Amino acid sequence: MNTTLLKDTIANAKAQETESGQLSSLLDSRISHLHHAIQLPANNSVPALLNFIVRYIEHVPEFIEAVDEIAKDAGIRTYTDPIMGIANEFFLHPPECLDKEVGLVALMNEAYLAHRLIEEINDRYMNHFGAPLVPMDMTRSNLIIHHLIGEPFANQLDSIVHSAVDQLETRDPPEQQSTFQNFCQRRRDQRDLAREIKRWPCLTDALSINLMLDGQSAQITLH
């Protein structure tokens, strides 16, 4: 899947942010109200959070490319192309509710849709097949972005994702196909997952922002 246009959109938004500082200003106004679970560096909190968001956004075309190659090798692009197509469309033709935002602020919302889509797909694959479709877990990073977007709007975006996943599930069930059965069997092998993660470093990109879960500090990891 060609992600050139998506990458160009991100590059343009980053250049716009350099000139306008729109997202930085938004973060500066919200940083004192962040949930206590989000731990930032004592100094340069806004730049650290901005860098986190930029990497979160840039991760979308990276994981689309990774999944495309993984699916091509496994012979299951019939099942992954519609999913990655929706993730791509969230950027290029976002829902109308995102029209009022521009630049990195808009892309943060759109990246949240794409990452939540993969999170939901992985959850459903785990429930149905005992293995994730994509070897990455964005839950913690998604929680941070959800909080930055704020409720009830972030919940509205979650509803859009749920609707998209429900529509995907109306297609022919992949478990009836032998290629998909073989893929799921390999996916349950931790060695297979380790090989894919080693091949695609973007699936284990670590950031320096911590999230407190159940009273314990955990390194935020972009998978």
Secondary structure by P-SEA (a helix, b strand, c coil): ccaaaaaaaaaaaaaaaaacaaaaaaaaaccccccccccccccaaaaaaaaaaaaaaaaaaaaaaaaaaaaaaacccccaaaaaaaaaaaaccccccccccccaaaaaaaaaaaaaaaaaaaaaaaaccccccccccaaaaaaaaaaaaccaaaaaaaaaaaaaaaaaaccccccccaaaaaaaaaaacaaaaaaaaaacccccccccbbbbccccccccccc
